[in-house]
Amino acid sequence: MLIQTNRRTSLRTFAALTFMLVARQTFAEDRNSSLAALVKDVYQRYAWVSLSALPGKQGASRLPLKQETLGRLQEFFSHSLAAALRADSECSRKTGDICALDFDILFDSQDPVATDLAIETGRKGSVQVCFNDQANRRTCLSYIGAIENGRPRIDDVIYSDGRSLRQLLGIRTN
């Protein structure tokens, strides 16, 4: 009787652990696919600057990302990253000079030109965006996600040379 009880307990424990692992993996996959959809939305709205699409195209913004309002930025980026992006934009506007960022954050370039753009889910909590730059070199950026108020947000961008958008903006990493 004791052996059967232990076997049932072991089977229940095994079943519960298996369920938790599958649920956790499914949650991570959902989180990555949600982040991928968010990143795709950002590129659909703001990549016209580099991809020669017209701003009047469906879903595209009429403003470059750098000029967006804080409220709009918070639809895509974590609160801390959105605030730092907006502050950098305001600094540039007020001083008429470059503050922290001197490049397009979506393409890691001052004069972005991109072809063959691809967006793919990456490692846990990340999305890879790859494209060919003006020299026809393959460039990949890694978007790191966070959940804020139950929604995915872009919390950092890691560029191909290892630079971090948060670090460039002077935001402490968690």
C-alpha positions as CSV (number, residue, x, y, z in Angstrom):
1,M,0.0,0.0,0.0
2,L,2.8,2.4,0.9
3,I,4.6,1.6,-2.4
4,Q,1.4,2.4,-4.4
5,T,0.9,5.6,-2.5
6,N,4.5,6.7,-3.2
7,R,4.1,5.7,-6.8
8,R,0.9,7.8,-7.2
9,T,2.6,10.7,-5.5
10,S,5.6,10.4,-7.7
11,L,3.4,10.2,-10.8
12,R,1.4,13.2,-9.7
13,T,4.6,15.2,-9.0
14,F,6.0,14.2,-12.4
15,A,2.8,15.2,-14.1
16,A,2.7,18.5,-12.3
17,L,6.3,19.3,-13.1
18,T,5.8,18.3,-16.8
19,F,2.8,20.6,-16.9
20,M,4.7,23.4,-15.4
21,L,7.6,23.0,-17.8
22,V,5.3,22.9,-20.8
23,A,3.2,25.9,-19.6
24,R,6.4,27.8,-18.9
25,Q,7.8,27.0,-22.4
26,T,4.4,28.0,-24.0
27,F,4.4,31.2,-22.0
28,A,7.9,32.0,-23.2
29,E,7.0,31.2,-26.8
30,D,3.8,33.4,-26.5
31,R,5.9,36.2,-24.9
32,N,8.5,35.9,-27.8
33,S,5.8,35.9,-30.4
34,S,4.1,38.9,-28.8
35,L,7.4,40.7,-28.7
36,A,8.0,39.8,-32.3
37,A,4.6,41.3,-33.3
38,L,5.5,44.4,-31.4
39,V,8.9,44.8,-33.1
40,K,7.2,44.1,-36.4
41,D,4.7,46.9,-35.7
42,V,7.6,49.3,-34.9
43,Y,9.3,48.6,-38.2
44,Q,6.0,48.8,-40.1
45,R,5.4,52.2,-38.7
46,Y,8.9,53.7,-38.7
47,A,11.1,51.8,-41.1
48,W,9.9,53.9,-44.1
49,V,12.8,56.2,-43.3
50,S,15.2,53.5,-44.4
51,L,13.2,51.2,-46.6
52,S,11.9,53.9,-49.0
53,A,8.3,53.2,-48.2
54,L,6.0,56.2,-48.2
55,P,4.8,57.5,-44.8
56,G,1.2,57.4,-46.2
57,K,1.4,53.7,-46.4
58,Q,-1.1,51.8,-44.2
59,G,0.1,51.8,-40.6
60,A,3.1,54.0,-41.2
61,S,3.7,57.0,-39.0
62,R,4.1,60.4,-40.6
63,L,6.9,61.2,-38.0
64,P,10.2,59.5,-37.6
65,L,10.5,57.5,-34.4
66,K,12.9,60.1,-32.9
67,Q,10.2,62.7,-33.1
68,E,7.3,60.7,-31.5
69,T,5.6,61.7,-28.3
70,L,6.3,60.0,-25.0
71,G,2.8,58.4,-25.1
72,R,3.4,56.9,-28.5
73,L,6.9,55.7,-27.5
74,Q,5.4,54.0,-24.4
75,E,3.2,51.9,-26.7
76,F,6.4,50.1,-27.9
77,F,9.1,50.7,-25.3
78,S,9.4,50.1,-21.6
79,H,8.6,53.3,-19.6
80,S,12.3,53.9,-18.7
81,L,13.5,53.4,-22.3
82,A,10.7,55.5,-23.7
83,A,11.4,58.4,-21.3
84,A,15.1,58.3,-22.1
85,L,14.5,58.2,-25.9
86,R,12.1,61.2,-25.5
87,A,14.6,63.1,-23.3
88,D,17.4,62.5,-25.9
89,S,15.1,63.9,-28.6
90,E,14.2,66.9,-26.5
91,C,17.8,67.5,-25.7
92,S,18.7,67.5,-29.4
93,R,15.8,69.8,-30.3
94,K,16.7,72.3,-27.5
95,T,20.5,72.4,-28.1
96,G,20.4,71.9,-31.9
97,D,23.2,69.3,-31.3
98,I,23.6,65.6,-30.8
99,C,23.0,64.5,-27.3
100,A,23.4,60.7,-26.6
101,L,22.2,59.2,-29.9
102,D,23.6,60.1,-33.3
103,F,22.0,57.3,-35.3
104,D,18.7,55.7,-36.2
105,I,18.1,53.2,-33.4
106,L,16.2,50.8,-35.7
107,F,19.1,50.4,-38.1
108,D,22.2,51.4,-36.1
109,S,23.1,53.9,-38.8
110,Q,23.2,57.7,-39.3
111,D,22.0,57.4,-42.9
112,P,20.0,54.1,-42.8
113,V,19.4,52.1,-45.9
114,A,18.2,48.5,-45.5
115,T,17.1,45.7,-47.7
116,D,16.0,42.1,-47.0
117,L,14.7,42.9,-43.5
118,A,13.8,39.8,-41.5
119,I,12.3,39.6,-38.0
120,E,12.6,36.3,-36.1
121,T,12.1,35.2,-32.5
122,G,15.5,34.8,-30.8
123,R,16.5,33.4,-27.4
124,K,14.2,33.7,-24.4
125,G,12.7,37.1,-24.3
126,S,14.4,38.4,-27.5
127,V,13.7,39.1,-31.1
128,Q,16.3,39.3,-33.9
129,V,16.0,41.9,-36.7
130,C,18.4,41.3,-39.6
131,F,18.9,43.3,-42.8
132,N,21.5,44.2,-45.4
133,D,22.9,47.6,-44.8
134,Q,24.1,50.1,-47.4
135,A,27.3,48.2,-48.0
136,N,25.3,45.0,-48.4
137,R,26.6,43.6,-45.1
138,R,24.2,41.5,-43.0
139,T,23.5,43.4,-39.8
140,C,21.5,41.9,-36.9
141,L,20.0,43.7,-33.9
142,S,18.6,41.9,-30.8
143,Y,15.5,43.4,-29.2
144,I,15.1,42.5,-25.5
145,G,11.6,42.4,-24.2
146,A,10.0,43.1,-20.8
147,I,6.4,42.8,-19.6
148,E,4.9,46.0,-18.3
149,N,1.3,46.1,-17.2
150,G,0.8,42.7,-18.7
151,R,2.0,43.8,-22.2
152,P,5.3,43.2,-24.0
153,R,7.5,46.2,-24.4
154,I,11.0,46.7,-25.9
155,D,13.4,47.2,-23.0
156,D,16.7,47.3,-24.8
157,V,18.3,46.9,-28.2
158,I,21.7,45.2,-28.5
159,Y,23.6,46.2,-31.6
160,S,25.9,43.9,-33.6
161,D,29.0,45.4,-32.0
162,G,27.6,44.7,-28.5
163,R,26.5,48.2,-27.6
164,S,23.2,48.5,-25.7
165,L,20.7,51.2,-26.3
166,R,20.0,51.5,-22.6
167,Q,23.7,52.0,-21.9
168,L,24.0,54.6,-24.6
169,L,21.2,56.5,-23.1
170,G,22.7,56.2,-19.6
171,I,19.9,54.0,-18.2
172,R,21.0,51.7,-15.4
173,T,20.4,48.0,-16.3
174,N,18.4,45.9,-13.9
